[in-house]
Amino acid sequence: MTAPLRDPANRVSRRAITLWLLQALIGFLFLVGASVLIASIFSGTDWAWVPRWAADNAWWLPVVVGVLTLPFLISEPLWRYAVHRWELSGDVVYARSGWVSREWVFVPVSRIQTVDKQQGWFERMLGLATLEIRTASYAGSSSIQGLDVQVASRLAEDLAHRAHELRDDAT
């Protein structure tokens, strides 16, 4: 009998909600914009392959797309904030992420090769960073998004220092 995984101890920054909301808003605007473009192309056309009812009611497409995607625009950032967590305990980095699907990642500090701190445009604007942890394993790298810049810098330094100490002990 196995016990369920406990939540990692640390949440990401609350400003990550704004980051994820901005990212979702861009996707929302792209979808609605594309549906407006499609509706304007098909509106009132006399093409034989377009049903008459579709050409006459093409303006409904952006409305339907907007109504169906708006709940996701609002709920996704909040849900991601509730799920995304991280923890550095002993010699393991433990992170949980995801929205639709969940990912639990355990990275032994002794396997870490590089630790990179990245900031996209929105992340810089909000004072956030993503920590990219690369290992030699087949899985490649793991990342922790939505960290405060100072927390990401401190965590990167701690991981680099611990990884260096563990490698020196192993040789």
C-alpha positions as CSV (number, residue, x, y, z in Angstrom):
1,M,0.0,0.0,0.0
2,T,1.4,3.3,-1.0
3,A,0.6,6.8,0.4
4,P,-0.5,9.5,-2.0
5,L,2.1,12.1,-2.9
6,R,2.0,15.2,-0.7
7,D,1.9,18.6,-2.1
8,P,5.3,20.4,-2.5
9,A,5.7,23.0,0.2
10,N,6.1,26.2,-1.8
11,R,3.6,28.0,-4.1
12,V,4.7,30.0,-7.1
13,S,4.2,33.8,-6.9
14,R,0.6,35.1,-7.0
15,R,1.7,37.3,-9.9
16,A,1.8,34.1,-11.9
17,I,-2.0,34.3,-12.1
18,T,-1.6,37.6,-14.0
19,L,1.1,36.0,-16.3
20,W,-1.1,33.0,-17.1
21,L,-4.1,35.3,-17.6
22,L,-2.2,37.4,-20.1
23,Q,-1.0,34.3,-22.0
24,A,-4.6,33.0,-22.1
25,L,-5.9,36.3,-23.2
26,I,-3.5,36.3,-26.2
27,G,-4.9,32.9,-27.2
28,F,-8.4,34.0,-26.6
29,L,-7.9,37.1,-28.8
30,F,-6.3,35.0,-31.5
31,L,-9.2,32.5,-31.5
32,V,-11.9,35.2,-31.6
33,G,-10.0,37.3,-34.2
34,A,-9.6,34.2,-36.4
35,S,-13.3,33.5,-36.1
36,V,-14.2,37.1,-36.9
37,L,-12.0,36.8,-40.0
38,I,-13.6,33.5,-41.0
39,A,-17.1,35.0,-40.4
40,S,-16.3,38.0,-42.5
41,I,-15.1,35.8,-45.4
42,F,-18.2,33.6,-45.3
43,S,-20.8,36.2,-44.5
44,G,-23.2,36.7,-47.3
45,T,-21.3,34.6,-49.8
46,D,-23.0,32.9,-52.7
47,W,-20.5,30.0,-52.9
48,A,-22.2,26.8,-53.8
49,W,-20.3,24.7,-51.2
50,V,-21.2,27.0,-48.3
51,P,-24.8,26.3,-47.0
52,R,-27.0,29.3,-47.1
53,W,-27.8,29.2,-43.4
54,A,-24.1,29.3,-42.6
55,A,-23.4,32.3,-44.9
56,D,-26.4,34.2,-43.4
57,N,-25.5,33.5,-39.8
58,A,-21.7,33.6,-40.0
59,W,-21.5,36.4,-37.4
60,W,-22.6,33.9,-34.8
61,L,-19.2,32.2,-35.1
62,P,-17.2,34.8,-33.1
63,V,-19.9,35.0,-30.5
64,V,-20.0,31.2,-30.0
65,V,-16.2,31.0,-29.9
66,G,-16.0,33.8,-27.3
67,V,-18.8,32.4,-25.1
68,L,-17.2,28.9,-25.2
69,T,-13.6,30.0,-24.5
70,L,-14.3,32.8,-21.9
71,P,-14.7,30.4,-19.0
72,F,-11.3,28.8,-19.8
73,L,-9.8,32.3,-20.0
74,I,-10.9,33.0,-16.4
75,S,-10.5,29.6,-14.8
76,E,-7.2,28.4,-16.3
77,P,-4.9,30.9,-14.5
78,L,-6.6,30.3,-11.1
79,W,-6.5,26.5,-11.6
80,R,-2.8,26.6,-12.6
81,Y,-1.9,28.7,-9.5
82,A,-3.7,26.1,-7.3
83,V,-1.7,23.3,-8.9
84,H,1.8,24.7,-9.4
85,R,4.1,24.1,-6.5
86,W,7.7,23.4,-5.8
87,E,10.1,22.3,-3.1
88,L,13.8,21.8,-2.5
89,S,14.2,19.2,0.2
90,G,17.4,17.5,1.0
91,D,18.9,16.4,-2.2
92,V,15.7,16.5,-4.4
93,V,13.8,19.2,-6.3
94,Y,10.2,18.3,-6.2
95,A,7.8,20.2,-8.5
96,R,4.1,19.8,-9.6
97,S,2.6,21.5,-12.5
98,G,-0.2,21.2,-15.1
99,W,-3.7,22.3,-15.8
100,V,-5.5,19.7,-17.8
101,S,-2.9,17.0,-17.0
102,R,-0.6,16.9,-14.0
103,E,3.1,16.4,-13.9
104,W,5.1,15.5,-10.8
105,V,8.8,15.9,-11.2
106,F,11.5,14.7,-8.8
107,V,15.0,15.8,-9.8
108,P,17.9,14.5,-7.8
109,V,20.3,17.4,-7.1
110,S,23.3,15.1,-7.9
111,R,22.0,14.6,-11.5
112,I,21.7,18.4,-12.2
113,Q,24.0,19.6,-14.9
114,T,22.8,23.2,-15.4
115,V,20.3,25.5,-13.8
116,D,19.0,28.4,-15.9
117,K,16.8,31.3,-15.0
118,Q,14.7,32.6,-17.9
119,Q,12.4,35.6,-18.3
120,G,10.0,36.2,-21.1
121,W,8.6,39.6,-21.9
122,F,5.6,39.3,-19.7
123,E,7.6,37.7,-16.9
124,R,10.1,40.6,-16.9
125,M,7.1,43.0,-16.8
126,L,5.7,41.2,-13.7
127,G,9.0,40.5,-11.9
128,L,8.7,36.7,-12.5
129,A,11.1,34.1,-13.8
130,T,11.2,30.5,-14.9
131,L,13.8,28.1,-13.5
132,E,15.0,25.5,-16.0
133,I,16.7,22.5,-14.4
134,R,18.7,20.3,-16.9
135,T,19.9,16.8,-16.2
136,A,21.6,14.1,-18.1
137,S,18.6,11.9,-18.1
138,Y,16.5,10.9,-21.1
139,A,13.7,13.2,-19.8
140,G,15.8,16.2,-20.5
141,S,14.9,19.2,-18.3
142,S,12.3,20.3,-15.8
143,S,11.1,23.8,-15.2
144,I,9.3,25.8,-12.5
145,Q,7.3,28.7,-13.9
146,G,5.9,31.7,-12.1
147,L,8.7,32.2,-9.5
148,D,9.5,35.6,-8.1
149,V,12.8,36.8,-9.6
150,Q,14.6,36.8,-6.2
151,V,13.3,33.4,-5.3
152,A,14.4,32.0,-8.7
153,S,17.8,33.5,-8.3
154,R,18.3,32.2,-4.8
155,L,17.0,28.7,-5.8
156,A,19.3,28.6,-8.8
157,E,22.3,29.5,-6.6
158,D,21.3,26.9,-3.9
159,L,20.8,24.2,-6.6
160,A,24.1,25.0,-8.3
161,H,25.9,25.0,-4.9
162,R,24.4,21.7,-3.7
163,A,25.0,20.0,-7.1
164,H,28.6,21.1,-6.9
165,E,29.0,19.8,-3.4
166,L,27.4,16.4,-4.2
167,R,29.6,15.9,-7.3
168,D,32.7,16.7,-5.3
169,D,31.6,14.2,-2.6
170,A,31.1,11.5,-5.2
171,T,34.6,11.8,-6.7
